[in-house]
Amino acid sequence: YHTITAGTIAVAAISTLGCSFIIFSYAKFPQLRNFAFEQVVNMAFADFGIGVTSFLGSPANHSISCTLQGLLQQFFELASVLWTTVIAGTLFMAIIRQTDVEQYRGRVYCYGWVVPGVLALLPLSTSSYGNAGAWCWINSKTWAETTAWRFTIFYVPLWFAIAFNGYVYWLTTKTLRRLLDVSSSVEGDDAPQRLEALIDRLKYYPLILIICWKLR
């Protein structure tokens, strides 16, 4: 476990630097301060939080440090997942529904931060945060209780996010291809090339979430 913990800390350090760059860019350049990039920054904050909690290493089982790490890991990791669905939902509203999602800013922040916060607090009711191997997460008194908590507050939302993101990106790609067929008939327009490049990128986004969390 010591090797895994050391590797986790090393990866967390790299991730934290990358997230810091995104946050710094948002603060430094006013032209980036739009609602779309704001969502990316929120996800970067969540990933930054994951990295910071990883620096705690592997605390003693059921210690205060272990409980704190487990709770914060759960909070930030679920928040990161939910912010990916916010980004997908914004893409859906903008391209499919052609609606400005910024009018729902309050609901978006409640979904992205309050929901994972509430879910992260629930395992405290059964003292279910403990050492789960190389770090602290859900490790309750029984296997059944541990499994129930993990699926309820993390894996089920994660699978929902993967399914939702995949569906949205598929639907968006389908819509963009229709636009591509229309714009291709217009001579002297470089829109087809831009749309084709966007479509090529979109098809990889759902896979990123699957790959990033497959080893969790």
N, CA and C atoms as a LAMMPS dump frame, in Angstrom:
ITEM: TIMESTEP
0
ITEM: NUMBER OF ATOMS
648
ITEM: BOX BOUNDS ff ff ff
-5.0000000000000000e+02 5.0000000000000000e+02
-5.0000000000000000e+02 5.0000000000000000e+02
-5.0000000000000000e+02 5.0000000000000000e+02
ITEM: ATOMS id mol type element x y z
1 1 1 N 0.815 -1.214 0
2 1 2 C 0 0 0
3 1 3 C 0.854 1.272 0
4 2 1 N 2.056 1.175 0.577
5 2 2 C 2.917 2.364 0.651
6 2 3 C 3.302 2.85 -0.742
7 3 1 N 3.567 1.896 -1.649
8 3 2 C 3.929 2.263 -3.019
9 3 3 C 2.756 2.931 -3.727
10 4 1 N 1.56 2.358 -3.521
11 4 2 C 0.353 2.934 -4.136
12 4 3 C 0.098 4.33 -3.59
13 5 1 N 0.263 4.487 -2.274
14 5 2 C 0.053 5.797 -1.657
15 5 3 C 1.032 6.826 -2.205
16 6 1 N 2.301 6.426 -2.337
17 6 2 C 3.319 7.339 -2.877
18 6 3 C 2.993 7.71 -4.324
19 7 1 N 2.556 6.719 -5.099
20 7 2 C 2.175 7 -6.489
21 7 3 C 0.99 7.925 -6.574
22 8 1 N 0.024 7.725 -5.678
23 8 2 C -1.168 8.581 -5.643
24 8 3 C -0.796 10.024 -5.337
25 9 1 N 0.094 10.209 -4.384
26 9 2 C 0.541 11.558 -4.016
27 9 3 C 1.268 12.223 -5.185
28 10 1 N 2.102 11.45 -5.885
29 10 2 C 2.839 12.002 -7.033
30 10 3 C 1.876 12.44 -8.135
31 11 1 N 0.902 11.592 -8.438
32 11 2 C -0.096 11.942 -9.463
33 11 3 C -0.928 13.139 -9.011
34 12 1 N -1.259 13.168 -7.718
35 12 2 C -2.049 14.275 -7.17
36 12 3 C -1.3 15.597 -7.305
37 13 1 N 0.031 15.549 -7.117
38 13 2 C 0.833 16.772 -7.238
39 13 3 C 0.767 17.324 -8.66
40 14 1 N 0.857 16.425 -9.65
41 14 2 C 0.773 16.854 -11.051
42 14 3 C -0.616 17.403 -11.358
43 15 1 N -1.648 16.694 -10.876
44 15 2 C -3.021 17.131 -11.096
45 15 3 C -3.285 18.491 -10.461
46 16 1 N -2.751 18.689 -9.258
47 16 2 C -2.938 19.953 -8.546
48 16 3 C -2.308 21.116 -9.307
49 17 1 N -1.141 20.873 -9.883
50 17 2 C -0.486 21.916 -10.683
51 17 3 C -1.319 22.274 -11.905
52 18 1 N -1.852 21.249 -12.574
53 18 2 C -2.69 21.496 -13.746
54 18 3 C -3.946 22.265 -13.395
55 19 1 N -4.587 21.885 -12.293
56 19 2 C -5.798 22.584 -11.85
57 19 3 C -5.481 24.022 -11.453
58 20 1 N -4.333 24.212 -10.813
59 20 2 C -3.914 25.558 -10.408
60 20 3 C -3.745 26.457 -11.623
61 21 1 N -3.215 25.893 -12.707
62 21 2 C -3.024 26.664 -13.945
63 21 3 C -4.372 27.103 -14.514
64 22 1 N -5.356 26.213 -14.495
65 22 2 C -6.692 26.554 -14.996
66 22 3 C -7.317 27.662 -14.152
67 23 1 N -7.225 27.518 -12.839
68 23 2 C -7.795 28.516 -11.927
69 23 3 C -7.083 29.858 -12.077
70 24 1 N -5.752 29.812 -12.194
71 24 2 C -4.976 31.032 -12.377
72 24 3 C -5.352 31.723 -13.687
73 25 1 N -5.519 30.952 -14.756
74 25 2 C -5.885 31.519 -16.052
75 25 3 C -7.229 32.221 -15.988
76 26 1 N -8.168 31.612 -15.276
77 26 2 C -9.5 32.216 -15.133
78 26 3 C -9.419 33.542 -14.382
79 27 1 N -8.577 33.58 -13.334
80 27 2 C -8.436 34.802 -12.537
81 27 3 C -7.636 35.872 -13.278
82 28 1 N -6.687 35.44 -14.108
83 28 2 C -5.777 36.372 -14.765
84 28 3 C -6.374 37.014 -16.007
85 29 1 N -7.126 36.246 -16.792
86 29 2 C -7.607 36.731 -18.082
87 29 3 C -9.121 36.946 -18.05
88 30 1 N -9.562 38.212 -18.064
89 30 2 C -10.989 38.528 -17.99
90 30 3 C -11.805 37.925 -19.139
91 31 1 N -11.174 37.753 -20.304
92 31 2 C -11.901 37.232 -21.458
93 31 3 C -12.358 35.781 -21.267
94 32 1 N -11.78 35.109 -20.278
95 32 2 C -12.163 33.729 -19.998
96 32 3 C -13.332 33.638 -19.022
97 33 1 N -13.737 34.768 -18.471
98 33 2 C -14.755 34.74 -17.421
99 33 3 C -16.165 34.717 -18.004
100 34 1 N -16.486 33.615 -18.641
101 34 2 C -17.848 33.379 -19.111
102 34 3 C -18.38 32.133 -18.409
103 35 1 N -19.676 31.903 -18.533
104 35 2 C -20.295 30.821 -17.775
105 35 3 C -19.787 29.447 -18.204
106 36 1 N -19.45 29.301 -19.484
107 36 2 C -18.953 28.013 -19.978
108 36 3 C -17.618 27.658 -19.32
109 37 1 N -16.665 28.598 -19.328
110 37 2 C -15.359 28.323 -18.731
111 37 3 C -15.465 28.28 -17.204
112 38 1 N -16.441 28.958 -16.667
113 38 2 C -16.675 28.942 -15.225
114 38 3 C -16.95 27.523 -14.744
115 39 1 N -17.648 26.755 -15.57
116 39 2 C -17.931 25.362 -15.217
117 39 3 C -16.652 24.531 -15.194
118 40 1 N -15.773 24.781 -16.14
119 40 2 C -14.485 24.09 -16.17
120 40 3 C -13.681 24.426 -14.921
121 41 1 N -13.733 25.685 -14.502
122 41 2 C -13.011 26.119 -13.302
123 41 3 C -13.565 25.422 -12.058
124 42 1 N -14.881 25.28 -11.985
125 42 2 C -15.477 24.581 -10.847
126 42 3 C -15.014 23.13 -10.797
127 43 1 N -14.936 22.485 -11.951
128 43 2 C -14.43 21.118 -11.983
129 43 3 C -12.96 21.09 -11.584
130 44 1 N -12.214 22.118 -11.996
131 44 2 C -10.799 22.204 -11.614
132 44 3 C -10.663 22.375 -10.102
133 45 1 N -11.546 23.165 -9.48
134 45 2 C -11.54 23.314 -8.019
135 45 3 C -11.764 21.962 -7.349
136 46 1 N -12.721 21.188 -7.882
137 46 2 C -13.013 19.874 -7.313
138 46 3 C -11.798 18.954 -7.45
139 47 1 N -11.174 18.944 -8.624
140 47 2 C -9.992 18.103 -8.836
141 47 3 C -8.817 18.573 -7.975
142 48 1 N -8.719 19.892 -7.774
143 48 2 C -7.686 20.445 -6.895
144 48 3 C -7.894 19.926 -5.472
145 49 1 N -9.149 19.903 -5.043
146 49 2 C -9.467 19.395 -3.708
147 49 3 C -9.113 17.927 -3.556
148 50 1 N -9.348 17.138 -4.609
149 50 2 C -8.974 15.722 -4.579
150 50 3 C -7.467 15.584 -4.371
151 51 1 N -6.719 16.403 -5.11
152 51 2 C -5.265 16.354 -5
153 51 3 C -4.779 16.705 -3.607
154 52 1 N -5.36 17.743 -3.028
155 52 2 C -4.948 18.181 -1.693
156 52 3 C -5.213 17.098 -0.652
157 53 1 N -6.38 16.454 -0.724
158 53 2 C -6.698 15.415 0.26
159 53 3 C -5.778 14.204 0.112
160 54 1 N -5.274 13.982 -1.1
161 54 2 C -4.356 12.855 -1.317
162 54 3 C -3.043 13.052 -0.583
163 55 1 N -2.679 14.318 -0.315
164 55 2 C -1.422 14.605 0.379
165 55 3 C -1.44 14.135 1.838
166 56 1 N -2.633 13.785 2.337
167 56 2 C -2.722 13.276 3.7
168 56 3 C -2.185 11.855 3.805
169 57 1 N -1.915 11.235 2.657
170 57 2 C -1.356 9.881 2.66
171 57 3 C -2.399 8.841 3.014
172 58 1 N -2.042 7.945 3.935
173 58 2 C -2.947 6.879 4.363
174 58 3 C -3.035 6.895 5.892
175 59 1 N -3.902 7.756 6.45
176 59 2 C -3.998 7.894 7.911
177 59 3 C -4.49 6.619 8.592
178 60 1 N -4.305 6.575 9.895
179 60 2 C -4.747 5.419 10.685
180 60 3 C -6.256 5.255 10.574
181 61 1 N -6.702 4.014 10.567
182 61 2 C -8.115 3.693 10.395
183 61 3 C -8.993 4.378 11.447
184 62 1 N -10.041 5.058 10.965
185 62 2 C -11.046 5.721 11.809
186 62 3 C -10.481 6.841 12.686
187 63 1 N -9.29 7.321 12.343
188 63 2 C -8.763 8.494 13.044
189 63 3 C -9.443 9.742 12.494
190 64 1 N -9.243 10.877 13.153
191 64 2 C -9.848 12.125 12.693
192 64 3 C -9.334 12.471 11.296
193 65 1 N -8.024 12.279 11.076
194 65 2 C -7.437 12.567 9.764
195 65 3 C -8.023 11.658 8.689
196 66 1 N -8.246 10.403 9.052
197 66 2 C -8.805 9.44 8.107
198 66 3 C -10.242 9.804 7.754
199 67 1 N -11.02 10.15 8.772
200 67 2 C -12.413 10.547 8.536
201 67 3 C -12.477 11.795 7.674
202 68 1 N -11.598 12.754 7.971
203 68 2 C -11.571 13.999 7.194
204 68 3 C -11.187 13.729 5.743
205 69 1 N -10.158 12.894 5.553
206 69 2 C -9.741 12.584 4.193
207 69 3 C -10.849 11.855 3.428
208 70 1 N -11.464 10.878 4.07
209 70 2 C -12.533 10.126 3.417
210 70 3 C -13.693 11.007 3.018
211 71 1 N -14.095 11.89 3.944
212 71 2 C -15.218 12.793 3.671
213 71 3 C -14.887 13.746 2.52
214 72 1 N -13.692 14.345 2.561
215 72 2 C -13.313 15.303 1.513
216 72 3 C -13.081 14.611 0.176
217 73 1 N -12.514 13.398 0.212
218 73 2 C -12.348 12.637 -1.025
219 73 3 C -13.708 12.387 -1.665
220 74 1 N -14.662 11.932 -0.863
221 74 2 C -16.002 11.671 -1.376
222 74 3 C -16.635 12.944 -1.936
223 75 1 N -16.52 14.032 -1.202
224 75 2 C -17.127 15.304 -1.619
225 75 3 C -16.536 15.803 -2.93
226 76 1 N -15.222 15.908 -2.985
227 76 2 C -14.594 16.485 -4.177
228 76 3 C -14.681 15.557 -5.391
229 77 1 N -14.567 14.253 -5.177
230 77 2 C -14.634 13.339 -6.306
231 77 3 C -16.031 13.318 -6.921
232 78 1 N -17.063 13.295 -6.073
233 78 2 C -18.423 13.324 -6.621
234 78 3 C -18.711 14.672 -7.267
235 79 1 N -18.217 15.755 -6.663
236 79 2 C -18.405 17.075 -7.25
237 79 3 C -17.773 17.143 -8.64
238 80 1 N -16.584 16.574 -8.787
239 80 2 C -15.911 16.549 -10.087
240 80 3 C -16.751 15.816 -11.12
241 81 1 N -17.316 14.676 -10.71
242 81 2 C -18.168 13.897 -11.615
243 81 3 C -19.405 14.692 -12.012
244 82 1 N -20.046 15.317 -11.029
245 82 2 C -21.28 16.06 -11.315
246 82 3 C -21.031 17.274 -12.202
247 83 1 N -19.864 17.897 -12.057
248 83 2 C -19.567 19.049 -12.912
249 83 3 C -19.354 18.633 -14.36
250 84 1 N -18.951 17.367 -14.59
251 84 2 C -18.877 16.906 -15.98
252 84 3 C -20.269 16.842 -16.594
253 85 1 N -21.266 16.477 -15.783
254 85 2 C -22.633 16.43 -16.306
255 85 3 C -23.188 17.834 -16.513
256 86 1 N -22.728 18.789 -15.705
257 86 2 C -23.138 20.185 -15.919
258 86 3 C -22.625 20.671 -17.273
259 87 1 N -21.373 20.354 -17.566
260 87 2 C -20.786 20.752 -18.849
261 87 3 C -21.535 20.091 -20.001
262 88 1 N -21.846 18.802 -19.852
263 88 2 C -22.607 18.101 -20.879
264 88 3 C -24.002 18.689 -21.019
265 89 1 N -24.625 18.998 -19.87
266 89 2 C -25.961 19.592 -19.905
267 89 3 C -25.971 20.958 -20.567
268 90 1 N -24.932 21.743 -20.338
269 90 2 C -24.823 23.059 -20.979
270 90 3 C -24.695 22.904 -22.483
271 91 1 N -23.913 21.927 -22.902
272 91 2 C -23.771 21.651 -24.329
273 91 3 C -25.115 21.253 -24.934
274 92 1 N -25.859 20.425 -24.206
275 92 2 C -27.181 19.991 -24.663
276 92 3 C -28.138 21.174 -24.793
277 93 1 N -28.163 22.028 -23.769
278 93 2 C -29.074 23.178 -23.782
279 93 3 C -28.712 24.163 -24.889
280 94 1 N -27.419 24.345 -25.12
281 94 2 C -26.971 25.336 -26.101
282 94 3 C -27.194 24.871 -27.54
283 95 1 N -26.893 23.589 -27.803
284 95 2 C -26.945 23.098 -29.186
285 95 3 C -28.283 22.457 -29.527
286 96 1 N -28.816 21.644 -28.623
287 96 2 C -30.066 20.927 -28.907
288 96 3 C -31.285 21.793 -28.611
289 97 1 N -31.327 22.351 -27.4
290 97 2 C -32.481 23.157 -26.991
291 97 3 C -32.341 24.626 -27.366
292 98 1 N -31.11 25.053 -27.647
293 98 2 C -30.813 26.454 -27.962
294 98 3 C -31.362 27.387 -26.878
295 99 1 N -31.024 27.021 -25.645
296 99 2 C -31.454 27.767 -24.461
297 99 3 C -30.238 28.198 -23.665
298 100 1 N -30.284 29.393 -23.115
299 100 2 C -29.178 29.897 -22.311
300 100 3 C -29.252 29.298 -20.914
301 101 1 N -28.329 28.395 -20.588
302 101 2 C -28.359 27.711 -19.307
303 101 3 C -27.924 28.618 -18.164
304 102 1 N -27.347 29.769 -18.469
305 102 2 C -26.856 30.667 -17.418
306 102 3 C -27.984 31.14 -16.507
307 103 1 N -29.204 31.129 -17.018
308 103 2 C -30.34 31.545 -16.19
309 103 3 C -30.587 30.564 -15.033
310 104 1 N -29.992 29.375 -15.127
311 104 2 C -30.146 28.375 -14.076
312 104 3 C -28.896 28.292 -13.201
313 105 1 N -28.114 29.357 -13.163
314 105 2 C -26.843 29.347 -12.446
315 105 3 C -26.987 28.872 -11
316 106 1 N -27.977 29.369 -10.282
317 106 2 C -28.178 28.982 -8.889
318 106 3 C -28.419 27.492 -8.735
319 107 1 N -29.257 26.932 -9.594
320 107 2 C -29.546 25.502 -9.543
321 107 3 C -28.311 24.681 -9.904
322 108 1 N -27.551 25.188 -10.853
323 108 2 C -26.333 24.493 -11.276
324 108 3 C -25.347 24.392 -10.117
325 109 1 N -25.141 25.491 -9.389
326 109 2 C -24.205 25.479 -8.265
327 109 3 C -24.725 24.602 -7.121
328 110 1 N -26.014 24.597 -6.922
329 110 2 C -26.599 23.735 -5.888
330 110 3 C -26.365 22.272 -6.239
331 111 1 N -26.568 21.94 -7.496
332 111 2 C -26.358 20.565 -7.971
333 111 3 C -24.88 20.183 -7.903
334 112 1 N -24.002 21.097 -8.322
335 112 2 C -22.582 20.784 -8.403
336 112 3 C -21.856 20.736 -7.079
337 113 1 N -22.355 21.5 -6.071
338 113 2 C -21.636 21.568 -4.788
339 113 3 C -22.463 21.117 -3.586
340 114 1 N -23.731 21.508 -3.525
341 114 2 C -24.547 21.166 -2.348
342 114 3 C -24.882 19.676 -2.326
343 115 1 N -25.276 19.128 -3.47
344 115 2 C -25.632 17.705 -3.529
345 115 3 C -24.473 16.813 -3.089
346 116 1 N -23.263 16.967 -3.638
347 116 2 C -22.158 16.12 -3.15
348 116 3 C -21.814 16.379 -1.693
349 117 1 N -22.037 17.621 -1.223
350 117 2 C -21.777 17.926 0.181
351 117 3 C -22.706 17.161 1.099
352 118 1 N -23.986 17.134 0.761
353 118 2 C -24.978 16.411 1.569
354 118 3 C -24.692 14.91 1.555
355 119 1 N -24.415 14.372 0.37
356 119 2 C -24.135 12.933 0.262
357 119 3 C -22.867 12.546 1.023
358 120 1 N -21.874 13.433 1.032
359 120 2 C -20.629 13.14 1.752
360 120 3 C -20.836 13.104 3.264
361 121 1 N -21.806 13.842 3.756
362 121 2 C -22.063 13.881 5.201
363 121 3 C -22.826 12.653 5.695
364 122 1 N -23.591 12.019 4.825
365 122 2 C -24.458 10.912 5.246
366 122 3 C -23.711 9.756 5.91
367 123 1 N -22.548 9.306 5.391
368 123 2 C -21.855 8.183 6.043
369 123 3 C -21.39 8.478 7.468
370 124 1 N -21.334 9.757 7.851
371 124 2 C -20.956 10.087 9.228
372 124 3 C -21.989 9.547 10.218
373 125 1 N -23.226 9.364 9.751
374 125 2 C -24.291 8.874 10.631
375 125 3 C -24.036 7.446 11.096
376 126 1 N -23.219 6.695 10.356
377 126 2 C -22.894 5.315 10.744
378 126 3 C -21.386 5.122 10.948
379 127 1 N -20.661 6.242 11.087
380 127 2 C -19.206 6.206 11.279
381 127 3 C -18.532 5.318 10.23
382 128 1 N -18.893 5.547 8.98
383 128 2 C -18.47 4.641 7.904
384 128 3 C -17.237 5.084 7.142
385 129 1 N -16.612 6.181 7.523
386 129 2 C -15.356 6.571 6.883
387 129 3 C -14.195 5.886 7.599
388 130 1 N -13.35 5.215 6.819
389 130 2 C -12.215 4.513 7.397
390 130 3 C -11.169 4.227 6.336
391 131 1 N -10.087 3.573 6.74
392 131 2 C -9.004 3.265 5.811
393 131 3 C -9.465 2.199 4.822
394 132 1 N -9.385 2.558 3.524
395 132 2 C -9.852 1.648 2.476
396 132 3 C -8.703 1.047 1.691
397 133 1 N -7.496 1.115 2.24
398 133 2 C -6.316 0.57 1.569
399 133 3 C -5.209 1.59 1.52
400 134 1 N -5.035 2.208 0.341
401 134 2 C -3.97 3.197 0.178
402 134 3 C -4.407 4.585 0.62
403 135 1 N -5.678 4.768 0.888
404 135 2 C -6.211 6.037 1.374
405 135 3 C -7.5 5.761 2.128
406 136 1 N -8.104 6.777 2.685
407 136 2 C -9.341 6.608 3.45
408 136 3 C -10.551 6.975 2.601
409 137 1 N -11.583 6.135 2.741
410 137 2 C -12.859 6.392 2.062
411 137 3 C -13.932 5.657 2.853
412 138 1 N -14.887 5.049 2.185
413 138 2 C -15.917 4.292 2.885
414 138 3 C -15.361 2.931 3.287
415 139 1 N -15.348 2.666 4.587
416 139 2 C -14.918 1.369 5.108
417 139 3 C -15.669 1.141 6.408
418 140 1 N -16.882 0.648 6.274
419 140 2 C -17.78 0.527 7.416
420 140 3 C -17.53 -0.757 8.205
421 141 1 N -18.43 -1.027 9.139
422 141 2 C -18.26 -2.175 10.03
423 141 3 C -18.464 -3.494 9.306
424 142 1 N -19.342 -3.519 8.329
425 142 2 C -19.619 -4.741 7.587
426 142 3 C -19.434 -4.506 6.094
427 143 1 N -19.212 -5.607 5.367
428 143 2 C -19.049 -5.515 3.915
429 143 3 C -20.317 -4.991 3.257
430 144 1 N -21.479 -5.442 3.748
431 144 2 C -22.748 -5.04 3.164
432 144 3 C -22.974 -3.535 3.322
433 145 1 N -22.671 -3.016 4.502
434 145 2 C -22.86 -1.587 4.751
435 145 3 C -21.874 -0.768 3.928
436 146 1 N -20.643 -1.235 3.831
437 146 2 C -19.632 -0.546 3.018
438 146 3 C -20.071 -0.483 1.562
439 147 1 N -20.503 -1.617 1.03
440 147 2 C -20.941 -1.683 -0.365
441 147 3 C -22.154 -0.796 -0.61
442 148 1 N -23.104 -0.819 0.33
443 148 2 C -24.32 -0.014 0.178
444 148 3 C -23.988 1.478 0.112
445 149 1 N -23.108 1.942 0.991
446 149 2 C -22.727 3.348 0.987
447 149 3 C -21.978 3.718 -0.291
448 150 1 N -21.041 2.879 -0.689
449 150 2 C -20.236 3.194 -1.88
450 150 3 C -21.099 3.301 -3.129
451 151 1 N -22.044 2.388 -3.266
452 151 2 C -22.905 2.422 -4.453
453 151 3 C -23.889 3.587 -4.376
454 152 1 N -24.423 3.842 -3.188
455 152 2 C -25.444 4.883 -3.054
456 152 3 C -24.887 6.273 -3.305
457 153 1 N -23.734 6.576 -2.728
458 153 2 C -23.253 7.966 -2.794
459 153 3 C -22.164 8.2 -3.834
460 154 1 N -21.686 7.117 -4.489
461 154 2 C -20.66 7.357 -5.506
462 154 3 C -20.88 6.597 -6.811
463 155 1 N -20.92 5.262 -6.753
464 155 2 C -20.931 4.499 -7.995
465 155 3 C -22.197 4.707 -8.821
466 156 1 N -23.358 4.761 -8.162
467 156 2 C -24.602 4.994 -8.915
468 156 3 C -24.589 6.377 -9.58
469 157 1 N -24.23 7.468 -8.849
470 157 2 C -24.093 8.768 -9.528
471 157 3 C -23.051 8.751 -10.638
472 158 1 N -21.937 8.021 -10.435
473 158 2 C -20.901 7.94 -11.458
474 158 3 C -21.435 7.276 -12.717
475 159 1 N -22.141 6.16 -12.564
476 159 2 C -22.693 5.467 -13.736
477 159 3 C -23.741 6.328 -14.437
478 160 1 N -24.539 7.043 -13.634
479 160 2 C -25.507 7.958 -14.233
480 160 3 C -24.789 9.022 -15.059
481 161 1 N -23.703 9.556 -14.517
482 161 2 C -22.95 10.594 -15.226
483 161 3 C -22.379 10.059 -16.535
484 162 1 N -21.829 8.853 -16.502
485 162 2 C -21.273 8.261 -17.717
486 162 3 C -22.359 8.061 -18.767
487 163 1 N -23.513 7.531 -18.335
488 163 2 C -24.618 7.3 -19.273
489 163 3 C -25.155 8.617 -19.819
490 164 1 N -25.348 9.596 -18.936
491 164 2 C -25.884 10.892 -19.35
492 164 3 C -24.927 11.605 -20.3
493 165 1 N -23.652 11.641 -19.937
494 165 2 C -22.666 12.308 -20.792
495 165 3 C -22.57 11.625 -22.154
496 166 1 N -22.571 10.3 -22.145
497 166 2 C -22.506 9.572 -23.404
498 166 3 C -23.694 9.872 -24.299
499 167 1 N -24.894 9.906 -23.69
500 167 2 C -26.105 10.191 -24.463
501 167 3 C -26.082 11.606 -25.022
502 168 1 N -25.694 12.57 -24.187
503 168 2 C -25.665 13.968 -24.624
504 168 3 C -24.664 14.176 -25.75
505 169 1 N -23.473 13.612 -25.606
506 169 2 C -22.46 13.797 -26.646
507 169 3 C -22.844 13.076 -27.944
508 170 1 N -23.532 11.929 -27.819
509 170 2 C -24.031 11.24 -29.009
510 170 3 C -25.084 12.081 -29.711
511 171 1 N -26.026 12.617 -28.921
512 171 2 C -27.09 13.436 -29.495
513 171 3 C -26.533 14.719 -30.096
514 172 1 N -25.559 15.321 -29.417
515 172 2 C -24.933 16.547 -29.915
516 172 3 C -24.182 16.284 -31.215
517 173 1 N -23.44 15.167 -31.242
518 173 2 C -22.709 14.808 -32.457
519 173 3 C -23.66 14.584 -33.625
520 174 1 N -24.782 13.935 -33.336
521 174 2 C -25.789 13.685 -34.372
522 174 3 C -26.335 14.997 -34.923
523 175 1 N -26.602 15.949 -34.032
524 175 2 C -27.116 17.259 -34.452
525 175 3 C -26.07 18.023 -35.253
526 176 1 N -24.826 17.977 -34.797
527 176 2 C -23.753 18.68 -35.498
528 176 3 C -23.518 18.098 -36.889
529 177 1 N -23.713 16.793 -37.032
530 177 2 C -23.531 16.181 -38.355
531 177 3 C -24.603 16.663 -39.332
532 178 1 N -25.799 16.893 -38.809
533 178 2 C -26.844 17.457 -39.67
534 178 3 C -26.462 18.865 -40.108
535 179 1 N -25.92 19.636 -39.164
536 179 2 C -25.461 20.982 -39.506
537 179 3 C -24.3 20.923 -40.495
538 180 1 N -23.466 19.904 -40.335
539 180 2 C -22.324 19.738 -41.227
540 180 3 C -22.783 19.481 -42.664
541 181 1 N -23.837 18.665 -42.807
542 181 2 C -24.367 18.371 -44.141
543 181 3 C -24.91 19.634 -44.802
544 182 1 N -25.543 20.5 -43.978
545 182 2 C -26.105 21.743 -44.52
546 182 3 C -24.994 22.712 -44.899
547 183 1 N -24.02 22.886 -44.009
548 183 2 C -22.959 23.858 -44.254
549 183 3 C -22.016 23.41 -45.368
550 184 1 N -21.943 22.108 -45.624
551 184 2 C -21.056 21.606 -46.676
552 184 3 C -21.512 22.054 -48.062
553 185 1 N -22.789 22.386 -48.158
554 185 2 C -23.325 22.801 -49.455
555 185 3 C -23.034 24.267 -49.753
556 186 1 N -22.48 24.982 -48.779
557 186 2 C -22.181 26.405 -48.956
558 186 3 C -20.722 26.545 -49.365
559 187 1 N -20.485 27.038 -50.561
560 187 2 C -19.126 27.168 -51.061
561 187 3 C -18.392 28.314 -50.373
562 188 1 N -17.091 28.127 -50.182
563 188 2 C -16.27 29.184 -49.582
564 188 3 C -16.458 29.337 -48.094
565 189 1 N -17.142 28.394 -47.461
566 189 2 C -17.379 28.457 -46.018
567 189 3 C -16.487 27.427 -45.336
568 190 1 N -15.737 27.872 -44.308
569 190 2 C -14.852 26.942 -43.602
570 190 3 C -15.538 26.297 -42.408
571 191 1 N -16.858 26.539 -42.236
572 191 2 C -17.606 25.953 -41.12
573 191 3 C -17.571 24.436 -41.12
574 192 1 N -17.652 23.753 -42.292
575 192 2 C -17.591 22.286 -42.275
576 192 3 C -16.338 21.735 -41.611
577 193 1 N -15.197 22.373 -41.876
578 193 2 C -13.948 21.908 -41.266
579 193 3 C -13.975 22.074 -39.752
580 194 1 N -14.526 23.202 -39.303
581 194 2 C -14.594 23.448 -37.857
582 194 3 C -15.547 22.467 -37.184
583 195 1 N -16.693 22.208 -37.827
584 195 2 C -17.657 21.274 -37.263
585 195 3 C -17.098 19.859 -37.224
586 196 1 N -16.401 19.478 -38.282
587 196 2 C -15.82 18.146 -38.341
588 196 3 C -14.792 17.956 -37.22
589 197 1 N -13.989 18.986 -36.972
590 197 2 C -12.994 18.919 -35.895
591 197 3 C -13.673 18.814 -34.534
592 198 1 N -14.773 19.561 -34.35
593 198 2 C -15.513 19.521 -33.089
594 198 3 C -16.128 18.151 -32.868
595 199 1 N -16.703 17.583 -33.922
596 199 2 C -17.305 16.251 -33.818
597 199 3 C -16.26 15.209 -33.439
598 200 1 N -15.089 15.298 -34.034
599 200 2 C -14.02 14.347 -33.73
600 200 3 C -13.609 14.424 -32.265
601 201 1 N -13.604 15.628 -31.7
602 201 2 C -13.224 15.778 -30.289
603 201 3 C -14.325 15.281 -29.359
604 202 1 N -15.572 15.569 -29.7
605 202 2 C -16.69 15.232 -28.82
606 202 3 C -16.804 13.727 -28.573
607 203 1 N -16.485 12.93 -29.579
608 203 2 C -16.683 11.486 -29.431
609 203 3 C -15.758 10.88 -28.38
610 204 1 N -14.693 11.587 -28
611 204 2 C -13.757 11.056 -27.004
612 204 3 C -14.114 11.472 -25.57
613 205 1 N -14.927 12.495 -25.402
614 205 2 C -15.194 13.017 -24.062
615 205 3 C -15.826 12.007 -23.11
616 206 1 N -16.854 11.238 -23.53
617 206 2 C -17.414 10.252 -22.589
618 206 3 C -16.39 9.211 -22.154
619 207 1 N -15.464 8.857 -23.064
620 207 2 C -14.448 7.865 -22.731
621 207 3 C -13.5 8.369 -21.655
622 208 1 N -13.275 9.68 -21.625
623 208 2 C -12.352 10.251 -20.642
624 208 3 C -12.846 9.981 -19.227
625 209 1 N -14.163 10.178 -19.001
626 209 2 C -14.722 9.953 -17.668
627 209 3 C -14.62 8.482 -17.286
628 210 1 N -14.889 7.585 -18.244
629 210 2 C -14.824 6.148 -17.965
630 210 3 C -13.404 5.738 -17.589
631 211 1 N -12.427 6.19 -18.371
632 211 2 C -11.026 5.823 -18.136
633 211 3 C -10.522 6.371 -16.803
634 212 1 N -10.874 7.643 -16.522
635 212 2 C -10.377 8.296 -15.3
636 212 3 C -10.872 7.624 -14.023
637 213 1 N -12.082 7.038 -14.071
638 213 2 C -12.664 6.479 -12.845
639 213 3 C -12.699 4.965 -12.835
640 214 1 N -12.189 4.314 -13.88
641 214 2 C -12.248 2.857 -13.951
642 214 3 C -11.474 2.204 -12.815
643 215 1 N -10.367 2.842 -12.402
644 215 2 C -9.533 2.245 -11.364
645 215 3 C -9.944 2.664 -9.959
646 216 1 N -11.023 3.439 -9.816
647 216 2 C -11.421 3.922 -8.476
648 216 3 C -11.87 2.769 -7.589
